[in-house]
């Protein structure tokens, strides 16, 4: 009961990135010059054995029960005692995401029906990409739920989007992703929409991949370990520093997915540069809590995931503070 209440309070922390700065509609988009993180440089050995990861106690009512066809072999899926720590999680011993055939088509971000259909379609591709990696490390996988509306609604972790916000959120208490298509595309209140950065639907899909990254963190035990550290932290600045590492890791995981579908989506070199531009323009809004990371570091960690495509390369918990500020 206490655990479910605690997780239910995480809505603000699990929200996506916030649009900042002067946003320019992208008929001309240059690649951001910032390089990805140069750390770490090698894959860790199999992490030491620890306690089993916590399993979510609830399932959303719209759970889809069918699963990807490419299940790992029995040898890959052997039961393991998981390391659920932040720095040495079992997930880091996994490899990159395999290529997934996932054509994006020409959906308009300004059409609720088209964008919702694209979100749900690409979510199946995220299932296929991530389920194989998680199961190969002995991590139990299940599909997240989705609640996609045209305007707004109320989910298990609160209103979506939050008042004056545009961002989707992942709710750990029922492992469901909530989003408003209109808010993401056109904005809400004083918050400009992602459509002010790029009208290409890949920007919004990459944000949904960020939310799926939170699902990966939940299943692997990273979420639970992060929250334990947050409760133990004695200062607000310490809690925010942990939140930034948590969110930047989800951005890195989301970028891994966009790389996995680059051949078929397609993410051409020009579209890749659009994504680099996009992530260098989103992050902590001036005057608000610094809980997601500044734009330059969002750009770095997106490039990290896209260019290196390895789970251990998204280990923000070992990265220098300068790259997670």
Secondary structure, DSSP 8 states (H G I E B T S, - for coil): -HHHHHHHTTTTTTB---B-S----SSS-------------S--------------S---TT------S----TTTT--------SSS-GGGGS----------TT--TT-HHHHHHHHHHHHHHHHHHHHHHHHHTT------EEEEESS-EEETTEEES-TT----EEETTTTEEEEEHHHHHH-BTTB--GGGT--STHHHHHHHHHHHHHHHHHHHTHHHHHHHHHHH--SHHHHHHHHHHHHHHHHHHHHHHHHHTHHHHT--HHHHHHHHHHHTSBS--TTS---S--HHHHHHHHHHHHHH--GGGG-GGGS-GGG--
